[in-house]
Amino acid sequence: MNVLPAGPAARPERPATQILHDESNVRVVAFHLLPGQKVPPHHNNSTVLVSVLEGEGLFHGGETVTTLRAGDMAVFAPGETHAIDAVDSLLRFVAVITPRPGDHR
């Protein structure tokens, strides 16, 4: 068993990220956004499961925008454009990305 670190401290100049676990079939990334910070629209060829640990934010997936709060989870399909906004509160979440980016065959 590997015990994962708590994740990154907030950064006032941009969203903070930290890879918590990385192996051939999965990557786990922690995010810490301050109010007003955003993860811009992007996509990849993997499934991305997000789990909100603290705060709340707007999660954009395809044509849908949903507010997720601590305890909520969502899944973005492979190739689905997604983005995240921390609007009025800090936002901490973990993304589980599988298969690991760059390992598609």
Phi and psi restraints in degrees (range 20) as a CNS / XPLOR table:
assign (resid 1 and name C) (resid 2 and name N)
       (resid 2 and name CA) (resid 2 and name C) 1.0 -111.3 20.0 2
assign (resid 2 and name N) (resid 2 and name CA)
       (resid 2 and name C) (resid 3 and name N) 1.0 127.8 20.0 2
assign (resid 2 and name C) (resid 3 and name N)
       (resid 3 and name CA) (resid 3 and name C) 1.0 -90.3 20.0 2
assign (resid 3 and name N) (resid 3 and name CA)
       (resid 3 and name C) (resid 4 and name N) 1.0 124.8 20.0 2
assign (resid 3 and name C) (resid 4 and name N)
       (resid 4 and name CA) (resid 4 and name C) 1.0 -86.3 20.0 2
assign (resid 4 and name N) (resid 4 and name CA)
       (resid 4 and name C) (resid 5 and name N) 1.0 149.8 20.0 2
assign (resid 4 and name C) (resid 5 and name N)
       (resid 5 and name CA) (resid 5 and name C) 1.0 -66.4 20.0 2
assign (resid 5 and name N) (resid 5 and name CA)
       (resid 5 and name C) (resid 6 and name N) 1.0 165.7 20.0 2
assign (resid 5 and name C) (resid 6 and name N)
       (resid 6 and name CA) (resid 6 and name C) 1.0 -70.3 20.0 2
assign (resid 6 and name N) (resid 6 and name CA)
       (resid 6 and name C) (resid 7 and name N) 1.0 -21.7 20.0 2
assign (resid 6 and name C) (resid 7 and name N)
       (resid 7 and name CA) (resid 7 and name C) 1.0 112.2 20.0 2
assign (resid 7 and name N) (resid 7 and name CA)
       (resid 7 and name C) (resid 8 and name N) 1.0 176.9 20.0 2
assign (resid 7 and name C) (resid 8 and name N)
       (resid 8 and name CA) (resid 8 and name C) 1.0 -79.5 20.0 2
assign (resid 8 and name N) (resid 8 and name CA)
       (resid 8 and name C) (resid 9 and name N) 1.0 155.5 20.0 2
assign (resid 8 and name C) (resid 9 and name N)
       (resid 9 and name CA) (resid 9 and name C) 1.0 -77.7 20.0 2
assign (resid 9 and name N) (resid 9 and name CA)
       (resid 9 and name C) (resid 10 and name N) 1.0 154.8 20.0 2
assign (resid 9 and name C) (resid 10 and name N)
       (resid 10 and name CA) (resid 10 and name C) 1.0 -62.4 20.0 2
assign (resid 10 and name N) (resid 10 and name CA)
       (resid 10 and name C) (resid 11 and name N) 1.0 150.3 20.0 2
assign (resid 10 and name C) (resid 11 and name N)
       (resid 11 and name CA) (resid 11 and name C) 1.0 -126.1 20.0 2
assign (resid 11 and name N) (resid 11 and name CA)
       (resid 11 and name C) (resid 12 and name N) 1.0 123.1 20.0 2
assign (resid 11 and name C) (resid 12 and name N)
       (resid 12 and name CA) (resid 12 and name C) 1.0 -65.9 20.0 2
assign (resid 12 and name N) (resid 12 and name CA)
       (resid 12 and name C) (resid 13 and name N) 1.0 -25.6 20.0 2
assign (resid 12 and name C) (resid 13 and name N)
       (resid 13 and name CA) (resid 13 and name C) 1.0 -85.3 20.0 2
assign (resid 13 and name N) (resid 13 and name CA)
       (resid 13 and name C) (resid 14 and name N) 1.0 -19.6 20.0 2
assign (resid 13 and name C) (resid 14 and name N)
       (resid 14 and name CA) (resid 14 and name C) 1.0 -169.2 20.0 2
assign (resid 14 and name N) (resid 14 and name CA)
       (resid 14 and name C) (resid 15 and name N) 1.0 164.1 20.0 2
assign (resid 14 and name C) (resid 15 and name N)
       (resid 15 and name CA) (resid 15 and name C) 1.0 -57.9 20.0 2
assign (resid 15 and name N) (resid 15 and name CA)
       (resid 15 and name C) (resid 16 and name N) 1.0 140.4 20.0 2
assign (resid 15 and name C) (resid 16 and name N)
       (resid 16 and name CA) (resid 16 and name C) 1.0 -95.0 20.0 2
assign (resid 16 and name N) (resid 16 and name CA)
       (resid 16 and name C) (resid 17 and name N) 1.0 136.8 20.0 2
assign (resid 16 and name C) (resid 17 and name N)
       (resid 17 and name CA) (resid 17 and name C) 1.0 -132.4 20.0 2
assign (resid 17 and name N) (resid 17 and name CA)
       (resid 17 and name C) (resid 18 and name N) 1.0 154.1 20.0 2
assign (resid 17 and name C) (resid 18 and name N)
       (resid 18 and name CA) (resid 18 and name C) 1.0 -151.7 20.0 2
assign (resid 18 and name N) (resid 18 and name CA)
       (resid 18 and name C) (resid 19 and name N) 1.0 127.5 20.0 2
assign (resid 18 and name C) (resid 19 and name N)
       (resid 19 and name CA) (resid 19 and name C) 1.0 -74.8 20.0 2
assign (resid 19 and name N) (resid 19 and name CA)
       (resid 19 and name C) (resid 20 and name N) 1.0 120.0 20.0 2
assign (resid 19 and name C) (resid 20 and name N)
       (resid 20 and name CA) (resid 20 and name C) 1.0 -93.0 20.0 2
assign (resid 20 and name N) (resid 20 and name CA)
       (resid 20 and name C) (resid 21 and name N) 1.0 -28.5 20.0 2
assign (resid 20 and name C) (resid 21 and name N)
       (resid 21 and name CA) (resid 21 and name C) 1.0 -155.0 20.0 2
assign (resid 21 and name N) (resid 21 and name CA)
       (resid 21 and name C) (resid 22 and name N) 1.0 139.9 20.0 2
assign (resid 21 and name C) (resid 22 and name N)
       (resid 22 and name CA) (resid 22 and name C) 1.0 -149.4 20.0 2
assign (resid 22 and name N) (resid 22 and name CA)
       (resid 22 and name C) (resid 23 and name N) 1.0 116.8 20.0 2
assign (resid 22 and name C) (resid 23 and name N)
       (resid 23 and name CA) (resid 23 and name C) 1.0 -144.9 20.0 2
assign (resid 23 and name N) (resid 23 and name CA)
       (resid 23 and name C) (resid 24 and name N) 1.0 -179.9 20.0 2
assign (resid 23 and name C) (resid 24 and name N)
       (resid 24 and name CA) (resid 24 and name C) 1.0 -61.8 20.0 2
assign (resid 24 and name N) (resid 24 and name CA)
       (resid 24 and name C) (resid 25 and name N) 1.0 -28.6 20.0 2
assign (resid 24 and name C) (resid 25 and name N)
       (resid 25 and name CA) (resid 25 and name C) 1.0 -110.0 20.0 2
assign (resid 25 and name N) (resid 25 and name CA)
       (resid 25 and name C) (resid 26 and name N) 1.0 -3.8 20.0 2
assign (resid 25 and name C) (resid 26 and name N)
       (resid 26 and name CA) (resid 26 and name C) 1.0 -158.7 20.0 2
assign (resid 26 and name N) (resid 26 and name CA)
       (resid 26 and name C) (resid 27 and name N) 1.0 146.8 20.0 2
assign (resid 26 and name C) (resid 27 and name N)
       (resid 27 and name CA) (resid 27 and name C) 1.0 -128.6 20.0 2
assign (resid 27 and name N) (resid 27 and name CA)
       (resid 27 and name C) (resid 28 and name N) 1.0 137.5 20.0 2
assign (resid 27 and name C) (resid 28 and name N)
       (resid 28 and name CA) (resid 28 and name C) 1.0 -118.2 20.0 2
assign (resid 28 and name N) (resid 28 and name CA)
       (resid 28 and name C) (resid 29 and name N) 1.0 123.4 20.0 2
assign (resid 28 and name C) (resid 29 and name N)
       (resid 29 and name CA) (resid 29 and name C) 1.0 -125.1 20.0 2
assign (resid 29 and name N) (resid 29 and name CA)
       (resid 29 and name C) (resid 30 and name N) 1.0 132.3 20.0 2
assign (resid 29 and name C) (resid 30 and name N)
       (resid 30 and name CA) (resid 30 and name C) 1.0 -99.0 20.0 2
assign (resid 30 and name N) (resid 30 and name CA)
       (resid 30 and name C) (resid 31 and name N) 1.0 141.7 20.0 2
assign (resid 30 and name C) (resid 31 and name N)
       (resid 31 and name CA) (resid 31 and name C) 1.0 -124.2 20.0 2
assign (resid 31 and name N) (resid 31 and name CA)
       (resid 31 and name C) (resid 32 and name N) 1.0 144.1 20.0 2
assign (resid 31 and name C) (resid 32 and name N)
       (resid 32 and name CA) (resid 32 and name C) 1.0 -137.7 20.0 2
assign (resid 32 and name N) (resid 32 and name CA)
       (resid 32 and name C) (resid 33 and name N) 1.0 110.8 20.0 2
assign (resid 32 and name C) (resid 33 and name N)
       (resid 33 and name CA) (resid 33 and name C) 1.0 -114.2 20.0 2
assign (resid 33 and name N) (resid 33 and name CA)
       (resid 33 and name C) (resid 34 and name N) 1.0 138.9 20.0 2
assign (resid 33 and name C) (resid 34 and name N)
       (resid 34 and name CA) (resid 34 and name C) 1.0 -89.5 20.0 2
assign (resid 34 and name N) (resid 34 and name CA)
       (resid 34 and name C) (resid 35 and name N) 1.0 161.3 20.0 2
assign (resid 34 and name C) (resid 35 and name N)
       (resid 35 and name CA) (resid 35 and name C) 1.0 -52.3 20.0 2
assign (resid 35 and name N) (resid 35 and name CA)
       (resid 35 and name C) (resid 36 and name N) 1.0 132.5 20.0 2
assign (resid 35 and name C) (resid 36 and name N)
       (resid 36 and name CA) (resid 36 and name C) 1.0 92.6 20.0 2
assign (resid 36 and name N) (resid 36 and name CA)
       (resid 36 and name C) (resid 37 and name N) 1.0 -14.9 20.0 2
assign (resid 36 and name C) (resid 37 and name N)
       (resid 37 and name CA) (resid 37 and name C) 1.0 -81.6 20.0 2
assign (resid 37 and name N) (resid 37 and name CA)
       (resid 37 and name C) (resid 38 and name N) 1.0 154.4 20.0 2
assign (resid 37 and name C) (resid 38 and name N)
       (resid 38 and name CA) (resid 38 and name C) 1.0 -138.9 20.0 2
assign (resid 38 and name N) (resid 38 and name CA)
       (resid 38 and name C) (resid 39 and name N) 1.0 148.9 20.0 2
assign (resid 38 and name C) (resid 39 and name N)
       (resid 39 and name CA) (resid 39 and name C) 1.0 -100.1 20.0 2
assign (resid 39 and name N) (resid 39 and name CA)
       (resid 39 and name C) (resid 40 and name N) 1.0 115.6 20.0 2
assign (resid 39 and name C) (resid 40 and name N)
       (resid 40 and name CA) (resid 40 and name C) 1.0 -67.3 20.0 2
assign (resid 40 and name N) (resid 40 and name CA)
       (resid 40 and name C) (resid 41 and name N) 1.0 161.8 20.0 2
assign (resid 40 and name C) (resid 41 and name N)
       (resid 41 and name CA) (resid 41 and name C) 1.0 -56.2 20.0 2
assign (resid 41 and name N) (resid 41 and name CA)
       (resid 41 and name C) (resid 42 and name N) 1.0 134.9 20.0 2
assign (resid 41 and name C) (resid 42 and name N)
       (resid 42 and name CA) (resid 42 and name C) 1.0 -159.5 20.0 2
assign (resid 42 and name N) (resid 42 and name CA)
       (resid 42 and name C) (resid 43 and name N) 1.0 171.6 20.0 2
assign (resid 42 and name C) (resid 43 and name N)
       (resid 43 and name CA) (resid 43 and name C) 1.0 -151.4 20.0 2
assign (resid 43 and name N) (resid 43 and name CA)
       (resid 43 and name C) (resid 44 and name N) 1.0 163.3 20.0 2
assign (resid 43 and name C) (resid 44 and name N)
       (resid 44 and name CA) (resid 44 and name C) 1.0 -148.3 20.0 2
assign (resid 44 and name N) (resid 44 and name CA)
       (resid 44 and name C) (resid 45 and name N) 1.0 -179.8 20.0 2
assign (resid 44 and name C) (resid 45 and name N)
       (resid 45 and name CA) (resid 45 and name C) 1.0 -91.8 20.0 2
assign (resid 45 and name N) (resid 45 and name CA)
       (resid 45 and name C) (resid 46 and name N) 1.0 10.6 20.0 2
assign (resid 45 and name C) (resid 46 and name N)
       (resid 46 and name CA) (resid 46 and name C) 1.0 -106.6 20.0 2
assign (resid 46 and name N) (resid 46 and name CA)
       (resid 46 and name C) (resid 47 and name N) 1.0 162.8 20.0 2
assign (resid 46 and name C) (resid 47 and name N)
       (resid 47 and name CA) (resid 47 and name C) 1.0 -80.5 20.0 2
assign (resid 47 and name N) (resid 47 and name CA)
       (resid 47 and name C) (resid 48 and name N) 1.0 136.6 20.0 2
assign (resid 47 and name C) (resid 48 and name N)
       (resid 48 and name CA) (resid 48 and name C) 1.0 -124.1 20.0 2
assign (resid 48 and name N) (resid 48 and name CA)
       (resid 48 and name C) (resid 49 and name N) 1.0 116.7 20.0 2
assign (resid 48 and name C) (resid 49 and name N)
       (resid 49 and name CA) (resid 49 and name C) 1.0 -102.2 20.0 2
assign (resid 49 and name N) (resid 49 and name CA)
       (resid 49 and name C) (resid 50 and name N) 1.0 126.4 20.0 2
assign (resid 49 and name C) (resid 50 and name N)
       (resid 50 and name CA) (resid 50 and name C) 1.0 -112.8 20.0 2
assign (resid 50 and name N) (resid 50 and name CA)
       (resid 50 and name C) (resid 51 and name N) 1.0 141.8 20.0 2
assign (resid 50 and name C) (resid 51 and name N)
       (resid 51 and name CA) (resid 51 and name C) 1.0 -130.1 20.0 2
assign (resid 51 and name N) (resid 51 and name CA)
       (resid 51 and name C) (resid 52 and name N) 1.0 119.9 20.0 2
assign (resid 51 and name C) (resid 52 and name N)
       (resid 52 and name CA) (resid 52 and name C) 1.0 -81.5 20.0 2
assign (resid 52 and name N) (resid 52 and name CA)
       (resid 52 and name C) (resid 53 and name N) 1.0 126.1 20.0 2
assign (resid 52 and name C) (resid 53 and name N)
       (resid 53 and name CA) (resid 53 and name C) 1.0 -95.7 20.0 2
assign (resid 53 and name N) (resid 53 and name CA)
       (resid 53 and name C) (resid 54 and name N) 1.0 -35.3 20.0 2
assign (resid 53 and name C) (resid 54 and name N)
       (resid 54 and name CA) (resid 54 and name C) 1.0 -154.6 20.0 2
assign (resid 54 and name N) (resid 54 and name CA)
       (resid 54 and name C) (resid 55 and name N) 1.0 143.9 20.0 2
assign (resid 54 and name C) (resid 55 and name N)
       (resid 55 and name CA) (resid 55 and name C) 1.0 79.5 20.0 2
assign (resid 55 and name N) (resid 55 and name CA)
       (resid 55 and name C) (resid 56 and name N) 1.0 -157.1 20.0 2
assign (resid 55 and name C) (resid 56 and name N)
       (resid 56 and name CA) (resid 56 and name C) 1.0 -153.0 20.0 2
assign (resid 56 and name N) (resid 56 and name CA)
       (resid 56 and name C) (resid 57 and name N) 1.0 160.1 20.0 2
assign (resid 56 and name C) (resid 57 and name N)
       (resid 57 and name CA) (resid 57 and name C) 1.0 -163.0 20.0 2
assign (resid 57 and name N) (resid 57 and name CA)
       (resid 57 and name C) (resid 58 and name N) 1.0 170.0 20.0 2
assign (resid 57 and name C) (resid 58 and name N)
       (resid 58 and name CA) (resid 58 and name C) 1.0 -93.8 20.0 2
assign (resid 58 and name N) (resid 58 and name CA)
       (resid 58 and name C) (resid 59 and name N) 1.0 125.3 20.0 2
assign (resid 58 and name C) (resid 59 and name N)
       (resid 59 and name CA) (resid 59 and name C) 1.0 -112.0 20.0 2
assign (resid 59 and name N) (resid 59 and name CA)
       (resid 59 and name C) (resid 60 and name N) 1.0 119.9 20.0 2
assign (resid 59 and name C) (resid 60 and name N)
       (resid 60 and name CA) (resid 60 and name C) 1.0 -102.2 20.0 2
assign (resid 60 and name N) (resid 60 and name CA)
       (resid 60 and name C) (resid 61 and name N) 1.0 126.9 20.0 2
assign (resid 60 and name C) (resid 61 and name N)
       (resid 61 and name CA) (resid 61 and name C) 1.0 -139.3 20.0 2
assign (resid 61 and name N) (resid 61 and name CA)
       (resid 61 and name C) (resid 62 and name N) 1.0 115.2 20.0 2
assign (resid 61 and name C) (resid 62 and name N)
       (resid 62 and name CA) (resid 62 and name C) 1.0 59.9 20.0 2
assign (resid 62 and name N) (resid 62 and name CA)
       (resid 62 and name C) (resid 63 and name N) 1.0 -122.0 20.0 2
assign (resid 62 and name C) (resid 63 and name N)
       (resid 63 and name CA) (resid 63 and name C) 1.0 -96.8 20.0 2
assign (resid 63 and name N) (resid 63 and name CA)
       (resid 63 and name C) (resid 64 and name N) 1.0 4.0 20.0 2
assign (resid 63 and name C) (resid 64 and name N)
       (resid 64 and name CA) (resid 64 and name C) 1.0 -103.9 20.0 2
assign (resid 64 and name N) (resid 64 and name CA)
       (resid 64 and name C) (resid 65 and name N) 1.0 139.6 20.0 2
assign (resid 64 and name C) (resid 65 and name N)
       (resid 65 and name CA) (resid 65 and name C) 1.0 -125.5 20.0 2
assign (resid 65 and name N) (resid 65 and name CA)
       (resid 65 and name C) (resid 66 and name N) 1.0 126.3 20.0 2
assign (resid 65 and name C) (resid 66 and name N)
       (resid 66 and name CA) (resid 66 and name C) 1.0 -134.5 20.0 2
assign (resid 66 and name N) (resid 66 and name CA)
       (resid 66 and name C) (resid 67 and name N) 1.0 139.2 20.0 2
assign (resid 66 and name C) (resid 67 and name N)
       (resid 67 and name CA) (resid 67 and name C) 1.0 -82.8 20.0 2
assign (resid 67 and name N) (resid 67 and name CA)
       (resid 67 and name C) (resid 68 and name N) 1.0 123.8 20.0 2
assign (resid 67 and name C) (resid 68 and name N)
       (resid 68 and name CA) (resid 68 and name C) 1.0 -113.6 20.0 2
assign (resid 68 and name N) (resid 68 and name CA)
       (resid 68 and name C) (resid 69 and name N) 1.0 141.7 20.0 2
assign (resid 68 and name C) (resid 69 and name N)
       (resid 69 and name CA) (resid 69 and name C) 1.0 -122.2 20.0 2
assign (resid 69 and name N) (resid 69 and name CA)
       (resid 69 and name C) (resid 70 and name N) 1.0 170.4 20.0 2
assign (resid 69 and name C) (resid 70 and name N)
       (resid 70 and name CA) (resid 70 and name C) 1.0 -48.3 20.0 2
assign (resid 70 and name N) (resid 70 and name CA)
       (resid 70 and name C) (resid 71 and name N) 1.0 129.1 20.0 2
assign (resid 70 and name C) (resid 71 and name N)
       (resid 71 and name CA) (resid 71 and name C) 1.0 97.4 20.0 2
assign (resid 71 and name N) (resid 71 and name CA)
       (resid 71 and name C) (resid 72 and name N) 1.0 -16.9 20.0 2
assign (resid 71 and name C) (resid 72 and name N)
       (resid 72 and name CA) (resid 72 and name C) 1.0 -84.2 20.0 2
assign (resid 72 and name N) (resid 72 and name CA)
       (resid 72 and name C) (resid 73 and name N) 1.0 153.9 20.0 2
assign (resid 72 and name C) (resid 73 and name N)
       (resid 73 and name CA) (resid 73 and name C) 1.0 -136.0 20.0 2
assign (resid 73 and name N) (resid 73 and name CA)
       (resid 73 and name C) (resid 74 and name N) 1.0 156.0 20.0 2
assign (resid 73 and name C) (resid 74 and name N)
       (resid 74 and name CA) (resid 74 and name C) 1.0 -150.1 20.0 2
assign (resid 74 and name N) (resid 74 and name CA)
       (resid 74 and name C) (resid 75 and name N) 1.0 159.5 20.0 2
assign (resid 74 and name C) (resid 75 and name N)
       (resid 75 and name CA) (resid 75 and name C) 1.0 -126.7 20.0 2
assign (resid 75 and name N) (resid 75 and name CA)
       (resid 75 and name C) (resid 76 and name N) 1.0 131.7 20.0 2
assign (resid 75 and name C) (resid 76 and name N)
       (resid 76 and name CA) (resid 76 and name C) 1.0 -102.9 20.0 2
assign (resid 76 and name N) (resid 76 and name CA)
       (resid 76 and name C) (resid 77 and name N) 1.0 131.2 20.0 2
assign (resid 76 and name C) (resid 77 and name N)
       (resid 77 and name CA) (resid 77 and name C) 1.0 -74.1 20.0 2
assign (resid 77 and name N) (resid 77 and name CA)
       (resid 77 and name C) (resid 78 and name N) 1.0 156.8 20.0 2
assign (resid 77 and name C) (resid 78 and name N)
       (resid 78 and name CA) (resid 78 and name C) 1.0 -54.5 20.0 2
assign (resid 78 and name N) (resid 78 and name CA)
       (resid 78 and name C) (resid 79 and name N) 1.0 132.1 20.0 2
assign (resid 78 and name C) (resid 79 and name N)
       (resid 79 and name CA) (resid 79 and name C) 1.0 83.2 20.0 2
assign (resid 79 and name N) (resid 79 and name CA)
       (resid 79 and name C) (resid 80 and name N) 1.0 -8.1 20.0 2
assign (resid 79 and name C) (resid 80 and name N)
       (resid 80 and name CA) (resid 80 and name C) 1.0 -76.3 20.0 2
assign (resid 80 and name N) (resid 80 and name CA)
       (resid 80 and name C) (resid 81 and name N) 1.0 126.2 20.0 2
assign (resid 80 and name C) (resid 81 and name N)
       (resid 81 and name CA) (resid 81 and name C) 1.0 -68.9 20.0 2
assign (resid 81 and name N) (resid 81 and name CA)
       (resid 81 and name C) (resid 82 and name N) 1.0 133.8 20.0 2
assign (resid 81 and name C) (resid 82 and name N)
       (resid 82 and name CA) (resid 82 and name C) 1.0 -143.4 20.0 2
assign (resid 82 and name N) (resid 82 and name CA)
       (resid 82 and name C) (resid 83 and name N) 1.0 156.5 20.0 2
assign (resid 82 and name C) (resid 83 and name N)
       (resid 83 and name CA) (resid 83 and name C) 1.0 -152.9 20.0 2
assign (resid 83 and name N) (resid 83 and name CA)
       (resid 83 and name C) (resid 84 and name N) 1.0 160.0 20.0 2
assign (resid 83 and name C) (resid 84 and name N)
       (resid 84 and name CA) (resid 84 and name C) 1.0 -137.4 20.0 2
assign (resid 84 and name N) (resid 84 and name CA)
       (resid 84 and name C) (resid 85 and name N) 1.0 137.3 20.0 2
assign (resid 84 and name C) (resid 85 and name N)
       (resid 85 and name CA) (resid 85 and name C) 1.0 -126.1 20.0 2
assign (resid 85 and name N) (resid 85 and name CA)
       (resid 85 and name C) (resid 86 and name N) 1.0 129.0 20.0 2
assign (resid 85 and name C) (resid 86 and name N)
       (resid 86 and name CA) (resid 86 and name C) 1.0 -93.2 20.0 2
assign (resid 86 and name N) (resid 86 and name CA)
       (resid 86 and name C) (resid 87 and name N) 1.0 106.0 20.0 2
assign (resid 86 and name C) (resid 87 and name N)
       (resid 87 and name CA) (resid 87 and name C) 1.0 -85.3 20.0 2
assign (resid 87 and name N) (resid 87 and name CA)
       (resid 87 and name C) (resid 88 and name N) 1.0 -71.7 20.0 2
assign (resid 87 and name C) (resid 88 and name N)
       (resid 88 and name CA) (resid 88 and name C) 1.0 -108.1 20.0 2
assign (resid 88 and name N) (resid 88 and name CA)
       (resid 88 and name C) (resid 89 and name N) 1.0 -8.0 20.0 2
assign (resid 88 and name C) (resid 89 and name N)
       (resid 89 and name CA) (resid 89 and name C) 1.0 -141.5 20.0 2
assign (resid 89 and name N) (resid 89 and name CA)
       (resid 89 and name C) (resid 90 and name N) 1.0 166.6 20.0 2
assign (resid 89 and name C) (resid 90 and name N)
       (resid 90 and name CA) (resid 90 and name C) 1.0 -65.7 20.0 2
assign (resid 90 and name N) (resid 90 and name CA)
       (resid 90 and name C) (resid 91 and name N) 1.0 160.1 20.0 2
assign (resid 90 and name C) (resid 91 and name N)
       (resid 91 and name CA) (resid 91 and name C) 1.0 -141.3 20.0 2
assign (resid 91 and name N) (resid 91 and name CA)
       (resid 91 and name C) (resid 92 and name N) 1.0 121.2 20.0 2
assign (resid 91 and name C) (resid 92 and name N)
       (resid 92 and name CA) (resid 92 and name C) 1.0 -119.8 20.0 2
assign (resid 92 and name N) (resid 92 and name CA)
       (resid 92 and name C) (resid 93 and name N) 1.0 127.8 20.0 2
assign (resid 92 and name C) (resid 93 and name N)
       (resid 93 and name CA) (resid 93 and name C) 1.0 -147.8 20.0 2
assign (resid 93 and name N) (resid 93 and name CA)
       (resid 93 and name C) (resid 94 and name N) 1.0 162.7 20.0 2
assign (resid 93 and name C) (resid 94 and name N)
       (resid 94 and name CA) (resid 94 and name C) 1.0 -117.6 20.0 2
assign (resid 94 and name N) (resid 94 and name CA)
       (resid 94 and name C) (resid 95 and name N) 1.0 137.4 20.0 2
assign (resid 94 and name C) (resid 95 and name N)
       (resid 95 and name CA) (resid 95 and name C) 1.0 -112.5 20.0 2
assign (resid 95 and name N) (resid 95 and name CA)
       (resid 95 and name C) (resid 96 and name N) 1.0 128.1 20.0 2
assign (resid 95 and name C) (resid 96 and name N)
       (resid 96 and name CA) (resid 96 and name C) 1.0 -105.9 20.0 2
assign (resid 96 and name N) (resid 96 and name CA)
       (resid 96 and name C) (resid 97 and name N) 1.0 116.4 20.0 2
assign (resid 96 and name C) (resid 97 and name N)
       (resid 97 and name CA) (resid 97 and name C) 1.0 -113.1 20.0 2
assign (resid 97 and name N) (resid 97 and name CA)
       (resid 97 and name C) (resid 98 and name N) 1.0 120.6 20.0 2
assign (resid 97 and name C) (resid 98 and name N)
       (resid 98 and name CA) (resid 98 and name C) 1.0 -143.8 20.0 2
assign (resid 98 and name N) (resid 98 and name CA)
       (resid 98 and name C) (resid 99 and name N) 1.0 137.8 20.0 2
assign (resid 98 and name C) (resid 99 and name N)
       (resid 99 and name CA) (resid 99 and name C) 1.0 -66.2 20.0 2
assign (resid 99 and name N) (resid 99 and name CA)
       (resid 99 and name C) (resid 100 and name N) 1.0 164.2 20.0 2
assign (resid 99 and name C) (resid 100 and name N)
       (resid 100 and name CA) (resid 100 and name C) 1.0 -53.4 20.0 2
assign (resid 100 and name N) (resid 100 and name CA)
       (resid 100 and name C) (resid 101 and name N) 1.0 135.7 20.0 2
assign (resid 100 and name C) (resid 101 and name N)
       (resid 101 and name CA) (resid 101 and name C) 1.0 -54.5 20.0 2
assign (resid 101 and name N) (resid 101 and name CA)
       (resid 101 and name C) (resid 102 and name N) 1.0 136.5 20.0 2
assign (resid 101 and name C) (resid 102 and name N)
       (resid 102 and name CA) (resid 102 and name C) 1.0 88.5 20.0 2
assign (resid 102 and name N) (resid 102 and name CA)
       (resid 102 and name C) (resid 103 and name N) 1.0 -8.0 20.0 2
assign (resid 102 and name C) (resid 103 and name N)
       (resid 103 and name CA) (resid 103 and name C) 1.0 -103.0 20.0 2
assign (resid 103 and name N) (resid 103 and name CA)
       (resid 103 and name C) (resid 104 and name N) 1.0 16.1 20.0 2
assign (resid 103 and name C) (resid 104 and name N)
       (resid 104 and name CA) (resid 104 and name C) 1.0 -73.7 20.0 2
assign (resid 104 and name N) (resid 104 and name CA)
       (resid 104 and name C) (resid 105 and name N) 1.0 139.4 20.0 2
